[in-house]
Amino acid sequence: MEATAKVTYVRIAPRKVQIVLDLIRNKPVEEAAAILKHTPKAACEPLAKLLKSAIANAENNNNMDVTRLYVAECFVCQGPTLKRIRPRAQGRAFRINKKTSHITMVLKEAE
């Protein structure tokens, strides 16, 4: 039995999200929530919301015991890139790529 939650089109680069996901993988949900709360990274805010959503899915949709849940798998995929232009000297234009992320989190019950 597992509970899944996804968030798509998050305006943060996937490599920045991956750093935080590596911290919470295979941890109990209480410990993962504490790590996300006290880590000073921009990716922690959407990940904390995603973790809460996954816990709610496990409790309400799958009737799982919240005290025995852990983060079984979590991964990030790159979403579409927003391409923007920055004016530069002598009429030139530099491209700025604003990357997005699709994040998936799967919770399972410990035996």
matplotlib code that plots the C-alpha trace (Angstrom):
import matplotlib.pyplot as plt

x = [0.0, 1.4, 0.2, 1.3, 1.3, 2.5, 3.1, 3.8, 5.2, 7.0, 9.1, 12.4, 15.3, 15.2, 18.8, 18.0, 15.0, 17.2, 19.5, 16.6, 15.0, 18.2, 17.9, 14.4, 14.5, 13.8, 13.0, 9.9, 7.4, 7.8, 11.6, 11.2, 8.8, 11.4, 14.2, 12.1, 11.2, 14.7, 16.6, 17.3, 16.6, 14.0, 12.8, 11.7, 8.4, 6.8, 8.2, 6.7, 3.3, 3.7, 4.6, 1.5, -0.6, 0.9, 0.2, -3.4, -3.8, -2.4, -4.8, -8.0, -7.8, -5.8, -6.6, -2.9, -1.5, 0.2, 2.6, 4.2, 4.6, 8.0, 9.1, 9.6, 10.5, 10.7, 12.0, 12.0, 11.6, 12.3, 9.2, 9.0, 11.5, 10.3, 12.5, 13.1, 15.2, 17.6, 18.8, 22.5, 25.0, 25.0, 21.6, 22.3, 20.0, 20.9, 18.6, 17.5, 16.1, 13.7, 13.3, 10.3, 10.0, 7.6, 8.0, 6.5, 6.5, 5.5, 4.8, 4.6, 3.9, 6.8, 6.3]
y = [0.0, 3.4, 7.0, 9.4, 13.1, 15.2, 18.9, 20.2, 23.3, 24.5, 27.5, 26.2, 24.4, 20.6, 20.4, 22.7, 20.5, 17.3, 18.4, 18.7, 15.4, 13.5, 14.7, 13.3, 10.1, 6.9, 9.0, 8.8, 11.5, 13.3, 13.5, 14.6, 17.4, 18.6, 18.5, 20.5, 23.0, 23.7, 23.6, 27.0, 26.2, 27.6, 24.1, 23.3, 25.3, 23.5, 20.1, 20.6, 21.3, 18.2, 16.1, 17.3, 16.4, 12.9, 12.3, 13.5, 11.2, 8.2, 8.9, 9.7, 7.8, 4.7, 4.4, 4.1, 4.6, 8.1, 7.2, 4.4, 6.3, 7.0, 8.6, 5.6, 7.4, 11.0, 12.3, 15.4, 15.7, 18.8, 20.7, 23.2, 26.0, 29.6, 31.5, 35.2, 37.9, 40.2, 43.3, 43.7, 46.3, 47.5, 46.2, 42.6, 40.3, 37.4, 34.5, 33.6, 30.1, 29.9, 26.2, 24.4, 21.1, 18.3, 16.7, 13.3, 11.8, 8.3, 7.3, 3.7, 2.1, 0.6, -3.1]
z = [0.0, -0.9, -1.1, -3.9, -4.2, -7.2, -7.8, -11.3, -12.8, -9.7, -10.6, -9.2, -11.0, -10.6, -9.5, -6.5, -5.6, -5.9, -3.1, -0.6, -1.8, -1.0, 2.6, 3.2, 1.2, 3.3, 6.4, 8.6, 7.8, 11.1, 10.6, 7.0, 8.0, 10.6, 8.1, 5.6, 8.3, 9.4, 6.1, 4.6, 0.9, -1.4, -2.4, 1.2, 1.1, -1.9, -0.6, 2.8, 1.2, -1.0, 2.1, 3.9, 0.9, 0.6, 4.3, 3.9, 0.8, 2.8, 5.7, 3.9, 0.6, 1.7, 5.5, 6.3, 9.8, 9.8, 12.6, 10.5, 7.2, 5.6, 2.4, 0.2, -3.0, -4.1, -7.4, -9.6, -13.3, -15.4, -16.6, -19.5, -19.5, -19.6, -22.0, -21.2, -22.8, -20.9, -22.7, -22.8, -24.1, -27.7, -28.5, -27.8, -25.9, -23.6, -23.0, -19.5, -19.0, -16.1, -15.3, -13.8, -11.9, -11.6, -8.1, -7.0, -3.5, -2.5, 1.1, 2.4, 5.7, 7.6, 8.5]

ax = plt.figure().add_subplot(projection="3d")
ax.plot(x, y, z, "-o")
ax.set_aspect("equal")
plt.show()
